[in-house]
Amino acid sequence: MNSSSPSRVSHLCGWLKTHPYTVAGSVTLIVLAFVLCRRHQSEWNQVYLPAAAHLWNGEDMYRPEGGYLYPPFMAWTALPFLSLSPPLARLAWLLVNGICLIAMLRWSWRLTGGGQLEGNTAENKGEHLVALLGGICGLFYLQNCLAHQQTDIVIGAALAGGCLLLVRGRPLLAATSLGLAAACKCTALLWAPYLLWRGRPLAAAWLLIVALGVNLLPDLVSTAPAGRPWLTDYACRFLKPLTHADRYVGEWRSDAVYNQSLAGVGRRWCVTSWTWTPTDCTIQDCEPRTPPHFLRACVYGFQLVLLFGVLWNCGRPFRKIAAEAAPRRQALECGIVLLLMLLLSPMSSKAHFGTLIIPGFCLARAAWTSRSRLLGSVLLGAIFLGIICNKDPLGERLYTLSLWYGVVTWQTLLLLVGCSIALRRGQGVVVDAQLPCPTTVHNRAA
């Protein structure tokens, strides 16, 4: 038995050496579990669980002091956690996030053509470089989501899984996953016109059915105090006011500095200003620089320019991608749609930007395989912006100032430019062996 001990130690050391990502991820999750389980103040405890309790008791889940600003389906999914004690509920939610984080990272890597990174058959050093550079684009936002115990990692896993299913030629299953994501946050509805543009009308319709259908489930528990379906109540309270002509785009029930969508940047630059003091950088309202209708025209005009550029890259409408180019091209297009979700949304906080890891992987692979200096420069610029949008390297004052200037928005725009250039040049990702052959993908498309 003693003679076998050195062998076991040697085997363990060898396994640890060939599985660095598993070791690093496990250590990180254990540390986060210890920190987060002791944290009582979080969006999950203060927003989602109270909304679920109000739903269960037949009360108004959209009361102004509650802070719940999402479709009713998310409150419905939180109902099982009400039966758990607070410490056990936090632990259960952390486990859900941990599982979804692992799934999101793995699916994102496979989607963008990533090979095996661990074990004795791991890929070459170039694969590790692509994983590192592409991962930096989104990992800091995923950490932010974990720290605040938000729901965006769960939604990100649904988006990544839907994208992977789409690339693997399973459009209806992909639409189901993307529809569940859209049921949680409306910006994922952008996948419906994309599927229609790509010649998959059945998948586009099914996505809408899933997104709307699951949001009717809360009405089986209780009805809104106004006597209308919860989804209608949500639309009347939060979506309809966004169309009012006297309202600034990007206006939401959150601090203006945290809204990093194009609408949020426009409103922040138009109606707020910053003041630098020896101890702080404060953001305050100021006299509006432009009227609401002019700002709306500017923001919507810029969004239309982005959409026109993307559609021009995507080619003629209502046609499927050529079979031989479908997997690598569709991965890039998935990354671009995810970027547009963040930019075109009326509200995109930092926690929403964890999905940047998918276009990050796409751009990193395109830059590595093509050895393009232009794509490499765009990628490095996006990485730099992703690093400086954190408190640790900048400090509190510079961090607030960087958010006011929209550093997260600029990073997203850089990734959009990079992925669009790669798509235009035909420098897609190299698809892994687990994907089906192009002929199978073409024949099974809806």
C-alpha positions in Angstrom: 0.0 0.0 0.0 2.8 2.3 0.8 4.4 1.7 -2.6 1.2 2.8 -4.3 1.1 6.1 -2.5 3.8 7.8 -4.6 2.1 6.5 -7.7 -1.2 8.0 -6.7 0.4 11.3 -5.8 2.2 11.3 -9.1 -1.1 10.6 -10.9 -2.8 13.4 -9.1 0.0 15.9 -9.9 -0.2 14.9 -13.5 -3.9 15.3 -13.6 -3.7 18.8 -12.0 -1.1 19.8 -14.5 -3.2 18.7 -17.5 -6.4 20.3 -16.2 -5.5 23.9 -15.3 -8.9 25.3 -16.2 -10.8 22.9 -14.1 -8.5 23.6 -11.1 -8.6 27.3 -11.5 -12.4 27.3 -12.0 -13.0 25.0 -9.0 -10.9 27.2 -6.7 -12.7 30.3 -7.9 -16.1 28.9 -7.4 -15.2 27.7 -3.9 -14.0 31.1 -2.9 -17.1 32.8 -4.4 -19.3 30.3 -2.6 -17.8 31.2 0.7 -18.1 34.9 0.0 -21.5 35.0 -1.6 -23.2 32.6 1.0 -22.3 35.1 3.7 -23.6 38.1 1.7 -27.2 39.0 2.5 -27.5 42.1 0.3 -28.0 41.1 -3.3 -30.4 41.6 -6.3 -31.5 38.0 -5.9 -32.6 38.5 -2.2 -33.8 42.0 -2.6 -35.6 41.9 -6.0 -36.4 38.4 -7.3 -37.4 36.6 -4.2 -39.7 39.4 -2.9 -41.3 39.5 -6.4 -41.9 35.8 -6.3 -43.5 36.2 -2.8 -45.8 38.9 -4.1 -46.8 36.7 -7.0 -47.5 33.8 -4.7 -49.6 36.0 -2.3 -51.5 37.7 -5.1 -49.9 41.0 -4.5 -48.4 43.5 -6.9 -44.9 42.3 -7.9 -44.2 45.6 -9.8 -44.6 47.9 -6.9 -42.1 50.9 -7.3 -40.2 50.2 -4.1 -39.6 46.6 -5.1 -37.2 47.2 -8.0 -38.5 44.2 -10.1 -38.5 45.4 -13.7 -38.6 42.2 -15.7 -41.2 40.0 -17.4 -43.3 38.0 -14.9 -41.7 34.6 -16.0 -38.6 35.4 -13.9 -40.6 35.8 -10.7 -42.4 32.6 -11.5 -39.1 30.7 -11.8 -38.0 32.0 -8.4 -41.1 30.4 -6.6 -39.3 27.1 -5.6 -36.7 29.1 -3.6 -39.3 30.6 -1.3 -39.7 27.2 0.5 -36.0 27.2 1.5 -34.3 29.0 4.4 -32.4 32.1 3.4 -28.9 30.4 3.7 -30.1 27.4 1.8 -31.8 29.5 -0.9 -28.5 31.5 -1.4 -26.6 28.2 -1.7 -29.1 26.7 -4.1 -29.0 29.8 -6.3 -25.2 29.8 -6.3 -25.2 26.1 -7.4 -27.6 27.0 -10.3 -25.3 29.9 -11.3 -22.2 27.7 -11.1 -23.8 25.0 -13.3 -25.0 27.6 -15.8 -21.6 29.3 -15.8 -19.8 26.1 -16.6 -22.3 25.3 -19.3 -22.1 28.8 -20.8 -18.3 28.7 -21.0 -18.2 25.2 -22.5 -21.0 25.9 -25.0 -19.5 29.3 -26.0 -16.1 27.7 -26.6 -17.6 24.8 -28.7 -19.8 27.2 -30.6 -16.8 29.2 -31.7 -14.8 26.2 -32.8 -12.8 25.6 -29.7 -11.0 22.3 -29.3 -10.0 20.4 -26.2 -8.0 22.5 -23.8 -7.3 19.9 -21.1 -6.0 16.4 -20.8 -3.3 14.6 -22.6 -4.9 15.3 -26.0 -5.2 19.1 -25.5 -4.8 21.4 -28.4 -1.8 23.5 -29.2 -0.8 26.7 -27.5 -2.7 28.8 -30.0 -5.9 27.4 -28.7 -5.0 28.5 -25.2 -4.2 32.0 -26.5 -7.5 32.2 -28.2 -9.3 31.1 -25.1 -7.4 33.6 -22.9 -7.8 36.6 -25.2 -11.4 35.9 -26.1 -12.4 35.0 -22.5 -11.1 38.3 -21.1 -13.7 40.1 -23.2 -16.5 38.7 -21.0 -15.1 37.2 -17.8 -15.1 40.4 -15.8 -18.8 40.9 -16.5 -19.6 37.3 -15.5 -17.8 37.9 -12.2 -19.8 41.1 -11.7 -23.0 39.1 -12.2 -21.9 36.5 -9.7 -21.0 39.2 -7.2 -24.4 40.8 -7.4 -26.3 37.4 -7.6 -28.1 38.5 -10.8 -29.8 36.1 -13.3 -27.8 37.0 -16.3 -25.5 33.9 -16.2 -28.6 31.7 -16.4 -29.9 33.7 -19.3 -26.4 33.7 -20.9 -26.4 29.9 -20.7 -29.7 29.7 -22.5 -28.4 32.1 -25.2 -25.1 30.1 -25.6 -27.0 26.8 -25.8 -29.4 28.2 -28.3 -26.6 29.5 -30.5 -24.8 26.1 -30.4 -28.0 24.3 -31.3 -28.5 26.7 -34.2 -25.0 26.1 -35.5 -25.5 22.3 -35.1 -28.5 22.4 -37.3 -31.3 22.2 -34.7 -33.3 25.4 -35.3 -36.4 24.5 -33.4 -34.5 23.4 -30.2 -32.4 26.5 -30.6 -35.6 28.6 -30.9 -36.8 27.0 -27.7 -33.7 27.9 -25.8 -33.6 31.5 -27.2 -37.3 31.9 -26.5 -36.7 31.1 -22.8 -34.0 33.8 -22.8 -36.4 36.2 -24.4 -39.1 35.3 -21.8 -36.6 36.6 -19.2 -35.4 39.7 -21.0 -37.1 41.1 -24.0 -34.0 42.0 -26.0 -33.5 38.3 -26.9 -36.6 38.7 -29.2 -34.1 40.1 -31.7 -33.4 36.4 -32.5 -36.8 36.1 -34.2 -36.1 38.6 -37.0 -32.6 37.0 -37.4 -34.1 33.5 -37.8 -36.6 34.9 -40.3 -33.7 36.7 -42.2 -31.9 33.3 -42.3 -34.9 31.6 -43.9 -36.2 29.8 -40.8 -39.8 31.2 -40.3 -41.0 28.2 -38.3 -38.2 28.6 -35.8 -38.8 32.4 -35.6 -42.5 31.8 -34.9 -41.8 29.1 -32.3 -39.4 31.4 -30.5 -42.2 34.0 -30.1 -44.6 31.3 -29.0 -42.2 30.1 -26.3 -41.4 33.6 -25.1 -45.0 34.7 -24.8 -46.3 31.3 -23.6 -44.1 30.8 -20.6 -44.9 34.4 -19.5 -48.6 33.3 -19.1 -47.6 30.7 -16.4 -47.6 33.3 -13.6 -51.3 33.9 -14.2 -51.9 30.3 -13.1 -50.6 31.4 -9.6 -52.3 34.7 -9.3 -53.6 37.6 -11.3 -52.3 41.2 -11.4 -54.2 43.6 -9.1 -55.3 45.5 -12.2 -57.3 42.5 -13.3 -55.2 41.9 -16.5 -52.5 39.3 -17.3 -49.2 39.9 -15.7 -47.5 40.2 -19.1 -49.9 42.9 -20.1 -49.3 44.7 -16.8 -45.6 44.6 -17.5 -45.9 46.0 -21.0 -48.2 48.8 -19.9 -46.0 49.8 -17.0 -42.5 49.5 -18.5 -42.6 49.1 -22.3 -45.4 51.5 -23.3 -43.9 54.6 -21.5 -40.7 54.1 -23.6 -42.6 55.2 -26.7 -43.7 58.6 -25.2 -42.4 61.5 -27.2 -41.5 63.6 -24.1 -39.4 60.8 -22.6 -35.7 60.5 -23.1 -34.4 57.3 -24.6 -32.4 55.1 -22.1 -34.5 56.3 -19.2 -34.9 53.4 -16.7 -35.3 52.8 -13.0 -31.5 52.6 -12.4 -28.6 54.9 -12.1 -27.8 56.5 -15.5 -24.1 55.7 -15.2 -24.8 51.9 -15.3 -26.8 51.9 -18.5 -24.2 51.0 -21.2 -26.6 50.6 -24.1 -26.5 53.2 -26.9 -29.7 54.7 -25.5 -28.2 54.9 -22.1 -25.1 56.6 -23.4 -27.1 59.1 -25.3 -29.3 60.0 -22.3 -26.3 60.2 -19.9 -24.4 62.6 -22.2 -27.5 64.7 -22.7 -29.1 65.1 -19.3 -26.2 64.4 -16.8 -22.7 65.7 -16.1 -19.8 64.7 -13.9 -17.9 66.6 -11.2 -14.4 65.6 -10.2 -13.6 66.1 -6.5 -10.5 65.1 -4.5 -12.3 62.1 -3.1 -15.0 61.2 -5.6 -16.5 61.6 -9.1 -20.1 62.4 -8.8 -22.8 62.2 -11.5 -25.7 64.7 -11.3 -28.6 65.8 -13.5 -28.0 69.0 -15.5 -30.0 71.1 -17.9 -30.8 68.9 -20.9 -28.5 69.7 -23.9 -31.0 68.6 -26.5 -34.8 68.0 -26.5 -36.1 64.4 -26.1 -37.2 64.0 -29.8 -33.8 65.1 -31.1 -31.9 62.7 -28.9 -34.4 59.9 -29.9 -33.8 60.7 -33.6 -30.0 60.6 -33.1 -29.9 57.3 -31.2 -32.4 55.6 -33.4 -30.6 56.9 -36.5 -27.3 55.5 -35.3 -28.9 52.2 -34.4 -30.4 52.0 -37.9 -26.9 52.6 -39.4 -25.6 49.6 -37.3 -28.5 47.4 -38.4 -28.0 48.3 -42.1 -24.3 47.5 -41.9 -25.0 44.2 -40.2 -27.7 43.2 -42.7 -25.4 44.2 -45.6 -22.8 41.8 -44.2 -25.4 39.0 -43.8 -26.4 39.1 -47.4 -29.7 38.6 -49.1 -32.7 38.0 -46.8 -34.8 34.8 -46.3 -32.0 32.5 -47.4 -30.1 29.9 -45.5 -26.3 30.1 -45.4 -24.5 27.9 -47.9 -23.9 24.5 -46.4 -20.1 24.5 -46.7 -19.9 27.9 -44.8 -22.8 27.5 -42.4 -21.1 26.6 -39.1 -18.2 29.0 -39.2 -20.3 31.9 -40.6 -23.3 31.3 -38.3 -21.0 31.4 -35.2 -19.9 34.9 -36.2 -23.4 36.0 -36.9 -24.6 34.7 -33.5 -21.9 36.8 -31.9 -23.0 39.8 -33.8 -26.7 39.3 -32.8 -25.6 39.1 -29.1 -23.7 42.4 -29.5 -26.8 44.1 -31.1 -28.9 42.8 -28.2 -26.8 44.8 -25.8 -26.4 47.9 -27.9 -30.1 48.3 -29.0 -31.6 47.5 -25.6 -33.2 50.4 -23.7 -31.2 49.2 -20.7 -28.0 47.2 -20.6 -26.1 47.1 -17.2 -22.7 45.6 -16.8 -24.1 42.3 -15.6 -25.7 41.8 -19.1 -22.4 41.9 -20.9 -21.1 38.5 -19.9 -22.3 37.3 -23.4 -19.4 39.3 -24.9 -17.4 36.1 -24.3 -18.9 34.6 -27.5 -18.0 37.4 -29.9 -14.7 37.6 -28.0 -13.9 34.0 -28.8 -15.0 34.5 -32.4 -12.8 37.6 -32.9 -9.8 36.0 -31.2 -10.0 32.9 -33.4 -10.5 35.0 -36.6 -7.5 37.2 -35.7 -5.3 34.1 -34.8 -6.2 32.0 -37.9 -5.9 34.9 -40.3 -2.9 36.6 -38.7 -4.6 39.9 -39.4 -3.1 42.9 -37.8 -6.3 44.8 -38.1 -8.4 42.2 -36.3 -5.6 41.7 -33.7 -5.6 45.5 -33.0 -9.4 45.6 -32.7 -9.3 42.6 -30.3 -6.6 44.2 -28.2 -8.5 47.4 -28.0 -11.6 45.6 -26.8 -9.6 43.7 -24.2 -8.1 46.9 -22.9 -11.5 48.5 -22.6 -12.8 45.4 -20.8 -10.0 45.6 -18.3 -10.2 49.3 -17.4 -14.0 49.1 -16.8 -13.3 47.6 -13.4 -12.8 49.3 -10.1 -9.6 47.5 -9.2 -7.2 48.8 -11.8 -8.7 52.3 -11.9 -10.1 53.1 -8.4 -13.6 54.3 -7.6 -13.4 57.8 -9.2 -11.9 56.8 -12.6 -14.2 53.8 -12.7 -17.3 56.0 -12.4 -15.8 58.4 -15.0 -15.1 55.6 -17.4 -18.7 54.3 -17.1 -20.0 57.8 -17.8 -18.1 58.0 -21.0 -19.4 54.5 -21.9 -16.3 52.4 -21.9 -18.4 49.2 -21.9 -20.4 50.5 -24.9 -17.2 51.3 -26.8 -15.8 47.8 -26.1 -19.0 46.3 -27.5 -18.8 48.5 -30.6 -15.2 47.4 -31.1 -16.2 43.8 -31.0 -19.0 44.5 -33.4 -16.6 46.1 -35.9 -14.1 43.3 -35.5 -16.7 40.5 -36.0 -18.2 42.4 -38.9 -14.9 42.7 -40.6 -14.1 39.0 -40.0 -17.6 38.1 -41.4 -17.0 40.3 -44.5 -13.6 38.7 -45.2 -15.0 35.2 -44.7 -12.6 34.6 -41.8 -15.0 32.5 -39.7 -14.1 30.1 -36.9 -12.8 26.6 -37.5 -15.6 24.3 -36.3 -14.8 21.4 -34.0 -15.3 17.8 -34.9 -18.4 17.5 -32.7 -20.4 19.5 -35.2 -22.3 17.5 -37.9 -21.2 17.7 -41.5 -22.5 20.7 -43.5 -24.8 18.5 -45.6 -26.6 17.2 -42.5 -26.9 20.8 -41.2 -28.4 21.9 -44.5 -30.9 19.0 -44.8 -32.1 19.3 -41.2 -32.7 23.1 -41.3 -36.2 24.2 -40.6 
